[in-house]
Amino acid sequence: MLRVSAFRLLGRRGASRVSLSEDFSLRHYSSGPLSVRDDTRDSRAYFTTPIFYVNAAPHIGHLYSALLADALCRHHRLRVPSDAATGFSTGTDEHGLKIQQAAAAAGLAPSELCDRVSAQFQQLFREADISSTDFIRTTEARHRVAVQHFWGMLKARGLLYKGIYEGWYCASDECFLPEAKVTRQPGPSGDLCPVSLESGHPVSWTKEENYIFRLSQFREPLQQWLRGDPEAITPEPFHHTVLQWLEEELPDLSVSRRSSHLHWGIPVPGDDSQTIYVWLDALVNYLTVIGYPNAEFKSWWPNTSHIIGKDILKFHAIYWPALLLGAGMSPPHRIYVHSHWTVCGQKMSKSLGNVVDPRTCLDRYTVDGFRYFLLRQGVPSWDCDYYDEKVVKLLDSELADALGGLLNRCTANRINPSGIYPAFCTTCFPSEPGLVGPSGRAQAEDYALVSAVATLPKQVADHYDNFQIYKALEAVSSCVRQTNGFVQRHAPWKLNWESPVDAPWLGTVLHVALECLRVFGTLLQPVTPSLADRLLSRLGVSSTERSLGELHFLSRFYGHPSPFEGRRLGPETGVLFPRLDQSRSWLVKAHKT
């Protein structure tokens, strides 16, 4: 999507250096960055994905970015259940030389190519149940207004000047490259040709006059921002990487191209000979969505969290915050960075033919199943590997068998013939282990289960705050296993409702298990929204009882009335999640094909 510019500057730099007054320092923002853990319950939160470049159809890496943002957003809504409290944007990046060239090669107008590929992203995100509140396209009129106004703010502050840039340019990657990032490889004719060291795509030597942004003046403010907020970029290794980059020279940055060379973009205000470069255009999308330049955007900014791939870290962690400071604004609240997905140990590549179609996966594994797999297995700090058998094993084990089996056991007519939330017996399961009397049956492991599930919502929230959704799901899965152990240990199918000795304990076992399931269903809503809805509906949990503020786990154990005790369960919803192992041989065959 966004590519780095690292040209060698040859032209004039302007008459004088613009001093870094208070306007460009973080002292101006005395309140400091907001803390998700402390403040999100009482403030607006705005989550963004990158806007995806429309040079190719979406793959699972694009979907992973969107799912991470969607889960963070949905979890915030569980904390602050108000439509006005949470914004979530995604979209497509549709300008640039690569789009211009790809459209020409396909015999299409650039707008036709953009319409076609953008529609594919929109369809994928609808099918994947991405709950975005806005889908931005950089070809929209509202975005052009925002970009040109942002440009005007930089110009008014003396941060733009004209200069000559000369160096290597990679059209495929939409980026400028220094000599150190260029190598030579044999071309079709056997001659050595210059290519990008990182991507292997061809590069060409370019020299032109452009507008330049005084990026070099923002090195110290950026260091101050990052050192003052260790969580500004998460996970920590990426925060460390950016600080290392800032130890090096930070050259000024080209922010336009000749319009005779690049016409598919937004013109520089007052200078039709120049087109605003694609990555500056793209970054401003985050402001466009929240109403910039109208005053309404200030109610959302800077309480903004960007979710990005590691390949565009420099754009979001150095260029974007510097541009924002230059325009008189503060950096975003958080930048969450994730790594990439490989396929059977190899990088996804059209030339290798191993690009995974996410729509096929959503159909094969169900929407909830594939959402769960990517978020359960995806670890932002390092690249993760995809293969079909891995998906089947995980989903069968954790969703079909452990979670689905637990729900089936506790709602089966043979065990729960009345179809209600049974009563909890405090003498069978007193609040303190030492209070267990003659009728008490609770064991030490049972108290450990109650403690684990009682603390689970806070544990999950902390993992979300630390951008460790996979750990949140691991914690839920662990408690699901504990709950299954609890049910297996006390075997309610061996107890008799007609027995005055068995009945109170049988009801208590089912009550505890159903309460645990209610917690699991509530916490799984950000990841598996449809599955969680079916689970909670089966338990008779209304739509107004599904936020974190309404959770109140096992109230009777803690000496409070339970709103669920005696409530009729919801209607039968069928299998919570279907086992996939019956299709294993077909999956292996399809993968090899």
C-alpha positions, 0 to 999 in steps of 0.5 A, a space after each residue: 500500500 504505502 511505500 517509502 521514499 528515500 531519494 537523494 536531495 539535490 535541489 535548494 532547501 529554502 532560505 532558512 530552517 524553520 525552528 521547532 517552536 512549541 507548535 511542533 513539540 509535544 509540550 503543546 499536548 500537555 494531557 499526553 496520550 490517552 491510556 486505553 486501560 484507564 480511559 476508554 470506558 469514558 471516551 470515544 475510540 477510533 480504530 483504523 485498518 490501513 487502506 488497502 492498495 487496489 493493485 490485486 485482489 484481497 488475501 488473508 493478510 488483508 483480512 487479518 488486519 481487518 479482523 484485528 481492528 474489528 476485534 479491538 473495536 468490538 471489545 471496546 463496544 463491550 466496554 462502552 456500549 454506545 454507537 457514538 463511542 466507537 468509530 472504525 474505518 477501513 477502505 482502499 488506496 486508489 491513487 498512484 503510478 502503479 494503479 495508472 500503469 495496471 489500468 493501462 495494461 488491462 485496457 481500463 480507465 484507472 477509475 474502472 480498475 479501482 471500482 472493480 478491486 475496491 468492490 472485492 474488498 467491500 464484499 470480503 469485509 461484509 462476508 467476514 462480518 467486519 463491523 466498520 462504520 466507514 469504508 473510505 476510498 481515496 478517489 472520493 470528493 471528501 478525501 480530496 478536500 481533506 488532503 488539499 486542506 492538510 497540504 495547505 496547513 503544511 505549506 502555511 507553516 513553511 514546511 514545504 519547499 521545492 527541490 530536485 530529487 534524483 535516485 532509484 524509483 520502483 513503480 511496482 512498490 510505489 517507492 524511492 530507494 537509496 543505492 544501498 537498497 538496489 541490487 542487480 539481477 539477470 533480466 529476461 535477456 540475461 543482462 543484469 538489471 537493477 531491482 529492489 533488494 527487498 521486493 525484487 521488483 525492477 527499478 529505474 533512475 529518476 530525476 525531477 523537481 518535487 515539493 519537499 517536506 522538512 521531515 528532518 526537523 521532526 526527529 527530536 519531537 518524534 523521539 520525545 513522543 516515543 520515549 514519553 509513551 512506551 506503549 505508543 507503538 505495540 508490540 514493544 519490538 516495533 517501538 524499539 525499531 522505530 527509535 533505532 531508525 530515529 538514531 539515524 539521519 532523517 532526510 527531508 521527504 518528497 511529497 509530490 510527483 510531476 503530473 505529466 508522469 503521474 496524473 492519477 492522483 490529487 493535484 497540488 493546490 495552486 500547482 497543477 504541474 505536481 500531483 500529491 504523492 500517493 502515500 501522503 494522500 493515503 495517510 490523510 484518509 484517517 482524518 477524512 473519515 472523522 470529518 477533517 477539516 471540519 471541527 468535528 474531527 477533534 472529538 475523535 483525534 488523537 484518540 485513534 488506534 491504527 492497526 497496520 502491517 509491519 511493512 508500512 511501519 515507517 510510514 505510520 510511525 515516522 512520516 505520519 506523526 511528523 506530518 501531523 505535528 507539522 499540521 499542528 496536531 498530535 500523533 495518534 494514540 496507539 499504533 498496533 503493528 502485526 506481522 505477516 502470514 506465510 503459507 506452508 512455510 512460504 511467503 504468499 506470492 502470485 508467482 508461487 501460486 500459493 495466495 490464499 483466497 480468504 473468501 474460500 476459507 470463509 466458506 470452507 471453515 465458516 465465517 466464525 471459524 476462520 475469524 477464530 483461527 486467524 485471531 487465535 493463531 496470529 501472533 503480531 510479533 512474528 510471522 504465522 503460518 497457514 495450512 488447512 490441516 492446522 485450521 481443521 485441528 484447531 476449530 474441531 478441538 476448541 469450538 466444536 468439541 470443547 465449547 460446543 460439547 460443553 453447551 450440548 451437555 448442559 442443555 441436553 434434555 436428559 440432563 436438563 429436562 426442565 430447560 431452565 437455568 437451575 438454582 444454585 445451592 449455596 450449601 452445596 457450594 459455599 463461598 469459602 472452601 472452609 465452610 463446606 458442610 455435610 451437604 457440600 460437594 465442591 472440591 478445591 478444583 471447583 473453587 479454582 475454576 470459579 476464581 479463573 472464570 471470575 478473573 477472566 474478563 479482566 485478563 481478557 481486557 488486559 490482553 486486548 489492551 496489549 494487542 494480544 488477542 491470541 492470548 485472550 482467546 488462549 485464556 478463554 480456551 483454558 477456562 473452557 477446558 477447566 469447565 469441561 473438567 468440572 462437568 466431567 468430574 461431577 458427571 451430572 448425567 449420573 445424578 437424579 433430579 428425583 433424589 432430594 440429595 442429588 437434585 440441589 447439587 445437580 442444579 448447582 453443577 449445571 448453574 455453574 457450567 451455564 454461568 461459565 458458558 455465559 462468560 465465554 459467550 460474552 467474551 467471544 463476541 468480538 471474535 466470533 460474533 455469530 457463534 457467540 450470539 447463538 450461544 448466548 441466545 441458547 442460554 436465554 441472555 437478552 441483547 441488553 445483558 451482553 456487555 461487560 458491565 452486565 456480566 456479573 458472573 455467578 452472583 449467587 456464589 458471591 451472595 447476590 441475587 441471580 437474574 438468570 436463576 430459574 430463567 427458561 433457556 432459549 430455543 434450540 439453535 442446533 450444533 454450535 460449531 460443526 466438526 470439520 474432520 470429515 472433510 480432511 481428505 478433501 481438504 488435503 486433496 484440494 490444497 495439493 491441487 
